[in-house]
Amino acid sequence: MRKLVVVIMFLSLFFSMFPAIGQAASVAPKLYLNGKLLESQEDPQIVDKSTLVPVRVVAEGLGYNVGWSQSIKQINIQDDLTSITLTVDSRSASVNGSVVQLDAAAKIINKVTMVPIRFVAESLGLQVYYDKPTKAVHLYKHADSTVGLDSPVPGGTSGTVIEDSGSSSGSNGLQGSDPSGSSGGSNTGSLVDNSNSDSQNPNATLPANVAGLLKSVQFDGSSSVLIDYDGTIIANKAFTLNSPDRIVLDLPNSAFSSSLTPGEVVVDSHPSLTKIRYAVGPDSPTTLRVVFDLKAASSYNISEQSGRIQVDIFDPAVVPPLINPSNPSVDSGDKMYKVVIDAGHGGTDPGTSSATGLYEKTFNLSIVLKVKELLDKEKRIQVTYTRLDDTYPTRTDRVNMANNLKADAFISIHANSFTSPATNGTETYYYREDSKPFAQIMHKYLVPATGLKDNGVRYGNFQVIRETTMPAILLETGYMSNANDVKALFDNAIQNRIAAAIVAGIKEQLKVQ
């Protein structure tokens, strides 16, 4: 018993000395205005499920006038139309003289005055969207309301922080004796430019590089997300992410219309899609980002018509359908196509291997045999295989086989390896530019099939795709040096999905129904 007490006392002392041990470090939320990250010396904090930000961000980042009364610990935030008064540790505030109740009070944390950003922003006419997965707070002003999309929120002639005469230097005020960070006790709001304000120029227009306005984002109840817009929006920047799985669609040169604000749509009737989130992108105030949250990696297709973008997301448990290209011209005739499929390595060349002794050549052949089983049913695709057993044709033999046949497509199947066991994911390689479209087609099927990290379509100087004369690609489905990848690559169900994805990619490339 005495020993137990000693151990408990020791652990108590140990964890008090190292508080980060035993609890996960919280990630400070980030704050964006129209897609631009607002920097501050002090991080925002989450208190009582509300995001509090340093009041200097309101002055310097957003460009409002801020007053601080040390004697009563009161903050006043105002622009030409609105005056907000908050008192530290009080859940009552006033907006233009009317008392309102707060979900979270203003706080002084480490001698920095923090204010609830949602309440302040919404009171001043900004839209607020909290993106939980990225822990980001997006503040947004409509392009066609009182502020242009490329200009900050309205304020006075400058965003300032002003202390009353009763303030005491170095006390628990906004931050020490000079809360604004300048020697004169005030600071010009660096984002303020009233010359761009629509309130001063009712004929102000969108920034020159905005060509379209997003009107609505909705799920059709089946498998499609419909994105409606006015003007011109080109949906050609899509990619996938994992941990968690999601599809990301960036819409450059775009802004929200007055009928739509950043938000989300919850989906409960799709086998994979759970939520659609849309906000201003993190890299540019004139790029909108739509994120599709998934239960598992899923194939998708994006099609466009005038005024609408349609994103079809397929059930990951079902073999993906043939996705027509953006300019579909499916060959419904009787032409025969020649395809060469190469199981990399083989025989005396095992390729790379896993830590548990599994060989790449075994995986490659397994996939090819599954592909063969599917392609044997295709009447218009004549397939030649470089090997169907544990033999080793040279790389030159493989190239000559494809070139002599005058094949229409060449696919070499591999698994990758790297010195670091942490490296993982799926890649598709091409050598010539005329092979890149084929690589892009195949990759969009392959990544959801493997369920691994999307490492993208890449240029690769490999003999079998360099010296062949037809569209030729090399698939690195995953990393034999990564334990998680190996587990997936040697899973029979995942191998079946990979084989189906390869067939779907071949059919789309050849435009065969």
Secondary structure, 3 states (H helix, E strand, C coil): CHHHHHHHHHHHHHHHHCCCCCCCCCCCCEEEECCEECCCCCCCEEECCEEEEEHHHHHHHCCCEEEEECCCCEEEEECCCCEEEEEECCCEEEECCEEEECCCCEEEECCEEEEEHHHHHHHCCCEEEEECCCCEEEEECCCCCCECCCCCCCCCCCCCEEECCCCCCCCCCCCCCCCCCCCCCCCCCCCCCHHHECCCCCCCCCCCCCCEEEEEEEECCCCEEEEEEEECCCCCEEEEECCCCEEEEEEECEEECCCCCCEEEECCCCCCEEEEEEEECCCCCCEEEEEEEECCCCCEEEEEECCEEEEEECCCCCCCCCCCCCCCCCECCCCCEEEEEEECCECCECCCECCCCCEHHHHHHHHHHHHHHHHCCCCCEEEEECCCCCCCCCHHHHHHHHHHHCCCEEEEEEEECCCCCCCCCEEEEECCHHHHHHHHHHHHHHHHHHCCCEEEEEECCCHHHHCCCCCEEEEEEEECCCHHHHHHHCCHHHHHHHHHHHHHHHHHHHCEC
